[in-house]
Amino acid sequence: MWAYVDETGNTLNNLFDEDQPLFITAAFMTKTNFDLVAKASITAIAKKVGTDALHANVLGLAKIEQIAPDLLKLLKKTDCRFFFSRVEKKYLAACKVIDVYFDQGENKAVPWTAYWSRHLRLLLTFKMACFVITPEIASIVWDCLTAKSEFTSKKHFVLGAEAMLDNVQFVPDARSREIITDALQWAIVNPE
């Protein structure tokens, strides 16, 4: 299999760019070396629009529409497949919060099952994302993860935990509130 992968929405440390809330990857998969098999066809198609290479952001919509029938014919001939993944960055941020504060191997106040049981971890992630983590808190935690110094990282780590503690009251069930509170209080005392 050959895979040609591209992405959009990679804003690096600026995870919370409001203009790009999604990270999307697209994979073009073939059972043959598409570059080798389709080289002559791609060259001929590119010449139709007066270029040496096919780059959508250079060609523009009008030229893409002009060569679309040729591209479709080539794609059908090569029996390729397309695969897409889409990640909403706010959920990536929630997952990182869980990994940073609730990893039972690091945080001794977290019950083993709350983190290592996938279903319970996902449920905890959902509750944190819906009731505890605000965009401001996610940004603080992201600053913790991307800090250049240990001192700054620990400072943001504690600030994030303290801010989340203020929102634990909004979690609907008592046991989750207890687990989250215990974990965050332990994290504040043990930021290392």
C-alpha positions in Angstrom: 0.0 0.0 0.0 1.1 3.6 -0.7 -0.3 6.4 1.4 -0.1 10.1 0.5 -1.1 12.1 3.5 -1.8 15.9 3.9 -3.3 17.9 6.7 -4.9 21.2 7.4 -5.5 23.1 10.7 -2.0 22.5 12.1 -1.6 25.6 14.2 1.2 24.2 16.3 1.2 25.8 19.8 -1.7 28.0 18.9 -4.2 25.2 19.5 -7.1 27.6 20.1 -7.0 29.5 16.9 -10.7 30.4 16.4 -10.3 30.4 12.6 -9.1 26.8 12.6 -11.0 24.8 15.3 -10.4 21.5 13.4 -7.3 19.4 12.6 -8.0 17.4 9.5 -5.9 14.8 7.7 -6.6 13.2 4.3 -4.9 10.1 3.1 -4.9 9.0 -0.6 -4.2 5.3 -0.6 -3.3 3.1 -3.5 -2.1 -0.5 -4.0 0.5 0.7 -6.5 3.1 3.5 -6.6 0.8 6.2 -7.8 3.6 8.6 -8.6 5.2 6.1 -10.9 2.0 4.6 -12.4 0.3 8.0 -13.0 3.3 10.2 -13.8 2.5 10.6 -17.6 -1.2 11.1 -17.0 -0.5 13.8 -14.3 1.9 15.6 -16.6 -0.7 15.6 -19.4 -3.4 16.9 -17.1 -1.1 19.6 -15.7 -0.3 20.8 -19.2 -4.0 21.3 -19.9 -4.0 24.1 -17.3 -0.5 25.4 -18.2 1.4 24.2 -15.2 4.0 21.5 -14.3 2.4 20.3 -11.1 -1.1 20.0 -9.6 -1.5 22.1 -6.4 -5.0 23.1 -5.6 -4.1 26.3 -3.8 -2.1 27.4 -6.9 -4.6 26.3 -9.5 -7.7 27.8 -8.1 -11.3 26.5 -8.4 -11.8 27.3 -12.1 -8.7 25.3 -13.3 -9.6 22.4 -10.9 -13.0 22.2 -12.4 -11.5 22.2 -15.9 -9.4 19.1 -15.2 -11.8 17.4 -12.8 -13.1 14.9 -15.3 -9.6 13.9 -16.3 -8.6 13.5 -12.6 -11.7 11.4 -11.8 -11.0 9.1 -14.8 -7.4 8.6 -13.5 -8.5 8.0 -9.9 -11.0 5.4 -11.0 -8.4 3.7 -13.2 -5.9 3.5 -10.3 -8.5 2.1 -7.9 -7.5 4.5 -5.1 -9.2 5.3 -1.9 -9.5 8.4 0.3 -9.5 8.4 4.1 -10.2 11.4 6.3 -9.9 12.1 10.0 -11.3 15.1 11.8 -10.3 16.2 15.3 -12.0 19.1 17.0 -9.2 20.8 18.9 -11.3 21.5 22.0 -11.6 17.7 22.5 -7.9 17.2 21.9 -7.3 19.8 24.7 -9.7 17.9 27.0 -7.8 14.6 26.3 -4.6 16.3 27.2 -6.0 17.6 30.4 -7.0 14.1 31.4 -3.5 12.7 30.5 -1.8 15.5 32.4 -3.8 15.5 35.6 -5.5 12.1 35.8 -2.8 9.6 34.8 -3.0 7.2 37.7 0.7 6.3 37.3 1.5 10.0 38.1 -1.4 11.1 40.3 -1.7 8.9 43.4 -5.2 10.2 44.2 -6.8 8.8 41.0 -8.3 5.3 41.3 -6.8 2.8 38.9 -10.0 2.2 37.0 -10.7 5.9 36.4 -7.8 6.2 34.1 -6.8 2.7 32.9 -10.3 1.5 32.1 -10.8 3.1 28.6 -14.6 3.4 29.0 -14.3 5.2 32.4 -11.5 7.4 31.1 -13.6 8.5 28.1 -16.6 9.1 30.5 -14.3 11.2 32.7 -13.0 13.1 29.6 -16.5 13.8 28.5 -17.6 15.1 31.9 -14.5 17.3 32.2 -15.0 18.7 28.6 -18.7 19.4 29.3 -18.7 20.7 32.9 -15.2 21.7 34.0 -12.8 22.7 31.2 -13.4 26.1 29.7 -11.5 27.5 26.8 -9.5 29.6 29.3 -8.6 26.6 31.4 -7.6 24.6 28.3 -5.4 27.5 27.3 -3.7 27.5 30.7 -3.1 23.8 30.5 -1.7 24.1 26.9 0.6 26.8 28.2 1.8 24.3 30.9 2.5 21.7 28.2 4.3 24.1 25.9 6.2 26.1 28.5 10.0 26.5 27.8 10.9 26.1 31.5 10.0 23.8 34.3 9.1 26.7 36.6 6.6 28.2 34.1 5.2 24.7 33.3 4.6 24.0 37.0 3.1 27.5 37.5 0.5 26.9 34.7 -0.1 23.3 35.9 -1.2 24.6 39.3 -3.2 27.5 37.9 -5.0 25.0 35.6 -5.8 22.7 38.5 -7.0 25.5 40.7 -9.3 26.9 37.9 -10.7 23.4 37.3 -11.4 23.0 41.0 -13.7 26.0 40.8 -15.9 24.2 38.2 -16.1 20.7 39.7 -19.3 21.7 41.3 -21.0 21.6 37.9 -20.3 17.9 37.4 -23.6 16.1 37.9 -22.6 13.0 39.9 -21.1 13.0 43.4 -18.5 10.2 42.7 -17.1 12.0 39.7 -16.9 15.2 41.7 -15.0 13.3 44.4 -12.5 11.7 42.0 -11.9 15.0 40.1 -11.5 17.0 43.3 -9.1 14.5 44.9 -7.0 14.3 41.7 -6.8 18.1 41.3 -6.0 18.7 45.0 -3.2 16.1 44.9 -1.9 17.6 41.7 -1.7 21.1 43.3 0.3 19.8 46.2 2.5 17.6 43.9 3.0 19.5 40.7 6.2 17.6 39.8 
